[in-house]
Structure formats: structure tokens, C-alpha cells
């Protein structure tokens, strides 16, 4: 049964259950429940939620770091020769072992299935566990990521074709930022694509002329920050008036996403959802406006989504899942919950205190 915000806010006993969340994430690290088998192809993304979540919870000692490093590195696709780098393929990371099978039943080679989102997750995991990213085969990643950028500045997630939108612009920007090398993308084209996605109401849609969305708005703003086109906290700096995006309109749209129940919605007229406390909260943090939200109300809503077993659900009263558990934890990090590591908002992983990068 769902617990209302009003009921939750009247209780003095509800608190952030750090130890239960550690237990939940550790359980997911050791053995994923059977219903996650449908997401086998995204195993690297699930690992990112677990490992980065444990890091934010100050519990990275629960994992075998060397084992994690070895597993993640084994998922990178490598060119057979120099010519392969110019074949149009992308040599990033596979999402799971299942996409690495060399032969199918007809004895024909299965194409390289590495993916931009999986590559972002792989590098984020490696950075989290302290691996030196200069030891990664970054040359293959950066040479081949160029094949994914489209003439309008957007990115496909794989070289075999798929949708192009702000999610993959963000992945490309985060990858280049973590590798400290921007040769893999045309930042100017990416910037122009991002700017074309800002809607009349101030938010950003996933593609030009689409409805403003919390996740897309985060991808837009975080990408611009990572690429160096905007500064953090523009509303308190002189850069606000000269910023390449419409900051006042974006600020108004973002603040309106906090609903009457205290939670955040991803779009207008939608229910509050745990993950948007990070997606929209992260946007407000980058703008320097997180202080303007009702932080107590946000915290109280999130606690109605906290499971007694650890983890967070999408909506109050539901069972927890790994995705919303991770973004529930990141939202509490934004709220400066005691016992949590600070988050690098733009990268979506733990970072230095007081920094959005």
C-alpha cells in the first residue's frame, strides 16, 4: 500500500537507512535476481549502478576491486588491425559477455556490438575503483567514436545504427572528459545540436522540437558543462546573462518540476518519480539553484520510496529496483545526507566535495 507524503512527513522515525542500502547493493553485486535476466545485455550498466552506489554509500570495500577491473577490461572491443579503426566500427565496451560471442549458429561472425552507454559505464566504474584510465585502450575508443557522430552533431550509440538523441551526446562528452582527450568528437557541432533541443518553455527535449524532459535536460546541461561551454552556478555569476542557453527560462521550468508531494516529475503533469530528484536536482545543482528547492519536502518524498529491504522504488509503496535505488542514493547525496560521499553531478559518480565535475 502506498504511503502518502503527508503521512510520511508526520513521522519523526523515518530516516535514510544507509546500512540497508549497502546490504541491498551488496546483494545485487553478489547475485542479481532472476527478473534482471531480461537485461543481460545491459549487465555493465547494472554493475555501474551497484559499484557507484556502494561508493556513494562509503562502502566500496565490499567489492573485489581487482576482479571488477579485470571483468570490465575484458568487455572492451579491440580492432584486429589498424584498418579496422577506419572501418566505421566503434571500439568501445560491450554491455555484457553475451554480446561477445564470436560465432552464431550459422558460423558467421557476430558484429562488434560495443555501445556508447556501456562505454560510459565501463569508464565510470574503472574511475570509481581507482583504475588509471591512461592504461585503457583509449586510442581505439577515441578514433572510432568519431564514426558515431552525425552531421547535425548528435551521436548514435552503436555503429550499426539506432536512435540519436541527447543521451548519447552526453555519453560521448563524459567519455572524452574522463579520457581527458576531446579528439573523438566535434564539440562545436555537439553544442549546436544541444542548443537546438532547448524548448520554448526552457527545458530540453531528447531531440529538437520534442517535449521538455528532466533526463534530457540533465544530459544537455551536463554535456555543456563537461565540454566547457558553460560554467557551473551561472545564476550567481556574471556569465548568466551571456550564457549560451536561456538560464532564466530553464530555471523556471526546473523549479516547477517539484510537485506538491515534494517529489520531482520528469515532465509537466506527470507523477513524482524517485529518479528525477537527481535528474532535475542535478540540473538545479549545476545552475547553482538547488538551494531554491524545498529540500525537506524532497527528502520526505524520497523516504516514502525507500524500501524496508533497502533500495528505492520508482513510486511510493512499490518494490525497489536497481535503477531507482541508485538515483535515490544520488539524490540523497545532492541533499548532503550525512555518511554519503559527495557526487560529481556532471559525471554521475562520486566526486570532490563542492564540485559539479
C-alpha positions in Angstrom: 0.0 0.0 0.0 1.3 3.4 -0.9 2.4 5.8 1.9 1.4 9.4 1.3 3.8 12.3 1.6 1.6 13.8 4.4 1.8 10.6 6.4 5.5 10.3 5.9 6.2 13.9 6.9 4.4 13.4 10.1 6.7 10.7 11.3 9.8 11.5 13.2 11.1 8.0 12.9 11.7 7.9 9.1 15.4 8.2 8.2 17.8 7.3 5.5 18.7 3.7 6.1 22.3 3.7 4.9 23.2 0.2 6.1 20.1 -1.4 4.5 21.0 0.3 1.2 24.6 -1.1 1.5 23.1 -4.5 2.1 20.8 -4.2 -0.9 23.6 -3.1 -3.2 26.0 -5.8 -1.9 23.3 -8.4 -2.6 23.0 -7.1 -6.2 26.7 -7.2 -6.5 26.8 -10.9 -5.5 23.8 -12.2 -7.4 21.2 -10.3 -9.5 17.6 -11.6 -9.0 16.2 -13.7 -11.9 14.0 -10.9 -13.3 17.1 -9.0 -14.3 17.9 -11.7 -16.8 15.9 -9.7 -19.4 18.6 -7.0 -19.0 21.5 -9.3 -19.5 22.7 -7.2 -22.5 23.0 -4.3 -20.0 24.9 -6.0 -17.3 27.7 -3.4 -17.4 25.1 -0.7 -16.7 23.7 -2.6 -13.8 27.2 -3.0 -12.4 27.7 0.7 -12.7 24.6 1.3 -10.5 25.9 -1.2 -7.9 29.6 -0.1 -7.8 29.0 3.6 -8.0 26.1 3.2 -5.5 28.4 1.5 -3.0 31.0 4.2 -3.5 28.5 6.9 -2.7 27.4 4.9 0.4 31.1 4.8 1.5 31.1 1.0 1.2 33.4 0.3 -1.7 35.3 -2.1 0.5 32.5 -4.6 -0.1 33.7 -5.4 -3.6 36.7 -7.1 -5.1 38.2 -4.1 -7.0 40.8 -6.2 -8.9 38.1 -8.6 -10.0 35.9 -5.7 -11.2 38.7 -4.2 -13.1 39.6 -7.4 -14.9 36.0 -8.1 -15.8 35.3 -4.6 -17.1 38.5 -4.5 -19.2 37.6 -7.9 -20.7 34.5 -6.3 -22.2 36.3 -3.8 -24.5 36.1 -4.5 -28.2 39.5 -4.2 -29.9 40.3 -3.8 -33.6 42.0 -6.7 -35.3 44.3 -4.3 -37.1 44.9 -0.6 -37.9 42.5 -0.7 -40.8 39.7 -1.7 -38.5 39.8 1.6 -36.8 38.7 3.3 -40.1 36.1 0.7 -41.0 33.2 2.6 -39.4 33.0 0.4 -36.3 33.0 1.7 -32.7 35.6 0.0 -30.4 34.2 0.8 -27.0 32.8 -1.7 -24.5 30.2 -4.4 -24.8 27.3 -4.3 -22.4 27.8 -7.9 -21.3 29.6 -11.1 -22.1 26.7 -12.4 -24.2 27.3 -9.8 -26.9 30.9 -11.0 -27.3 30.2 -14.4 -28.8 32.3 -14.8 -31.9 30.0 -17.2 -33.8 26.3 -17.7 -34.1 24.6 -20.9 -35.1 25.3 -20.3 -38.8 29.1 -20.0 -38.1 29.0 -16.3 -39.2 30.8 -13.7 -37.2 28.6 -11.6 -35.0 29.3 -7.8 -35.5 31.1 -5.8 -32.9 28.3 -4.7 -30.5 30.0 -2.2 -28.3 27.8 0.7 -27.2 28.3 4.3 -26.1 26.3 3.9 -22.9 28.2 0.7 -22.0 31.5 2.5 -22.6 30.5 5.4 -20.3 29.5 2.9 -17.6 32.8 1.0 -18.1 35.0 4.1 -17.7 32.9 5.3 -14.8 33.3 2.0 -13.0 37.1 2.0 -13.6 37.4 5.5 -12.4 35.4 4.7 -9.3 37.6 1.8 -8.3 40.8 3.8 -8.8 42.0 2.3 -12.1 44.3 4.6 -14.1 42.3 5.3 -17.3 45.6 6.1 -19.1 46.0 2.3 -19.2 42.8 1.8 -21.2 42.9 1.4 -24.9 41.7 4.9 -25.3 43.1 5.3 -28.8 40.7 2.8 -30.2 37.8 4.4 -28.4 38.6 8.0 -29.5 39.5 7.1 -33.1 36.3 5.1 -33.6 33.8 7.2 -31.6 34.0 9.8 -34.4 32.1 7.3 -36.6 29.1 7.7 -34.3 28.7 11.5 -34.5 26.2 12.6 -37.1 26.3 15.7 -39.4 23.9 17.5 -37.1 26.2 16.9 -34.1 24.2 14.2 -32.4 25.5 10.6 -31.7 24.3 7.1 -32.5 25.0 4.7 -29.6 26.4 1.9 -32.0 27.9 1.9 -35.4 25.1 -0.4 -36.7 22.5 2.3 -36.3 20.0 3.4 -33.7 18.2 6.4 -32.4 20.2 9.7 -32.0 19.4 12.0 -29.1 20.9 13.9 -26.1 21.6 10.7 -24.1 24.4 9.7 -26.4 25.8 13.2 -26.8 26.1 13.1 -23.0 27.8 9.7 -23.1 30.3 10.9 -25.7 31.1 14.0 -23.8 31.5 12.1 -20.5 33.8 9.5 -22.2 36.0 12.2 -23.7 36.1 14.1 -20.4 37.2 11.0 -18.4 39.8 10.2 -21.0 41.0 13.8 -21.0 41.0 13.9 -24.8 38.5 15.6 -27.0 39.7 14.4 -30.3 36.9 11.9 -30.5 34.1 14.4 -31.1 33.4 17.7 -32.7 32.4 19.8 -29.7 31.1 22.7 -31.7 28.6 20.5 -33.6 27.6 18.8 -30.4 26.9 22.2 -28.8 24.8 23.3 -31.7 22.7 20.1 -31.5 22.2 20.6 -27.8 21.1 24.2 -28.2 18.6 23.1 -30.9 16.9 20.9 -28.3 16.0 23.7 -25.8 12.3 24.1 -25.9 10.1 27.2 -25.7 9.5 26.5 -22.0 13.2 26.4 -21.1 13.7 22.7 -20.7 15.4 20.4 -23.2 13.8 17.6 -25.2 15.7 14.5 -26.3 15.6 15.7 -29.9 14.8 19.0 -31.4 11.2 20.1 -31.2 10.3 17.5 -28.6 8.7 17.9 -25.2 11.0 19.1 -22.4 12.1 16.2 -20.2 14.1 16.0 -16.9 16.6 13.4 -18.1 17.2 15.1 -21.4 17.7 18.5 -19.7 20.3 16.9 -17.4 22.1 15.4 -20.4 22.1 18.8 -22.2 23.4 20.8 -19.2 25.9 18.2 -18.0 27.3 17.9 -21.6 27.7 21.6 -22.0 29.5 21.8 -18.6 31.8 18.8 -19.4 32.6 20.3 -22.8 33.5 23.7 -21.2 30.7 25.7 -22.9 29.1 26.8 -19.6 30.3 27.3 -16.1 28.7 25.8 -13.0 26.5 28.2 -10.9 25.7 30.6 -13.8 22.9 32.3 -11.9 25.2 33.8 -9.3 27.9 34.8 -11.8 28.1 37.4 -14.5 28.1 34.6 -17.0 24.3 34.2 -16.6 23.3 37.0 -19.0 25.8 35.9 -21.6 25.2 32.2 -21.2 24.6 30.3 -24.5 21.3 28.8 -23.0 18.3 30.6 -21.7 19.1 30.3 -18.0 16.1 32.2 -16.5 13.6 30.1 -18.6 15.4 26.9 -17.7 15.5 27.8 -14.0 11.8 28.4 -14.0 11.0 25.1 -15.8 13.2 23.1 -13.5 11.8 24.6 -10.3 8.3 23.9 -11.5 9.2 20.2 -11.6 9.0 19.9 -7.8 5.4 18.7 -7.3 3.1 19.3 -4.3 4.0 15.9 -2.8 7.7 17.1 -2.6 9.0 14.8 -5.3 10.2 15.7 -8.7 8.5 14.9 -12.0 10.2 14.4 -15.3 7.6 16.3 -17.4 4.7 18.5 -16.7 1.6 16.8 -15.4 3.4 13.6 -14.5 3.7 11.8 -11.2 6.7 12.4 -9.0 9.4 9.7 -9.5 12.5 9.0 -7.4 15.0 9.3 -10.2 14.0 12.9 -11.1 15.2 14.1 -7.7 18.6 13.5 -9.3 18.0 14.3 -13.0 16.2 17.6 -12.2 18.0 18.2 -8.9 21.3 17.8 -10.8 20.3 20.4 -13.3 19.5 22.8 -10.5 22.8 22.0 -8.8 24.7 22.9 -12.0 22.7 26.1 -12.3 23.5 27.0 -8.6 19.8 26.8 -7.8 19.5 23.6 -5.7 19.1 25.8 -2.7 15.8 27.1 -4.0 14.0 23.7 -3.8 12.1 22.6 -0.8 14.8 20.1 0.4 12.8 18.8 3.3 9.9 18.0 1.1 12.1 16.3 -1.5 13.7 14.3 1.3 10.4 13.3 2.7 9.1 12.1 -0.7 12.2 10.1 -1.3 11.8 8.4 2.1 8.3 7.2 1.1 10.0 5.4 -1.8 12.7 3.8 0.5 12.2 0.1 0.9 12.4 -1.7 4.2 14.7 -4.2 2.4 17.0 -1.4 1.2 16.9 0.4 -2.1 14.3 2.7 -3.6 11.3 2.2 -5.7 10.0 4.4 -8.6 6.8 5.4 -6.7 5.9 5.1 -3.0 4.8 1.7 -1.8 6.4 -0.3 -4.6 9.3 -2.8 -4.5 12.8 -1.4 -5.1 14.7 -1.8 -8.3 18.4 -1.1 -9.0 17.9 1.9 -11.3 15.7 3.9 -8.8 17.8 2.7 -5.9 20.9 4.2 -7.5 19.2 7.5 -8.3 17.6 7.6 -4.9 21.1 7.4 -3.4 22.4 10.1 -5.7 19.5 12.4 -4.8 20.4 12.0 -1.1 24.0 12.8 -1.9 22.7 16.0 -3.6 20.9 16.7 -0.3 24.2 16.3 1.6 22.9 13.3 3.6 25.4 12.5 6.4 27.5 9.4 5.7 27.4 9.7 1.9 30.2 10.7 -0.4 29.6 13.8 -2.4 28.6 13.4 -6.1 30.2 14.7 -9.2 26.9 15.9 -10.7 28.0 16.1 -14.3 29.6 12.6 -14.3 27.0 10.9 -12.1 29.6 9.3 -9.8 31.2 10.2 -6.5 33.5 13.2 -6.7 35.1 16.0 -4.8 33.0 17.9 -2.3 31.6 21.2 -3.6 32.4 20.3 -7.3 29.9 19.6 -10.0 32.6 18.0 -12.1 
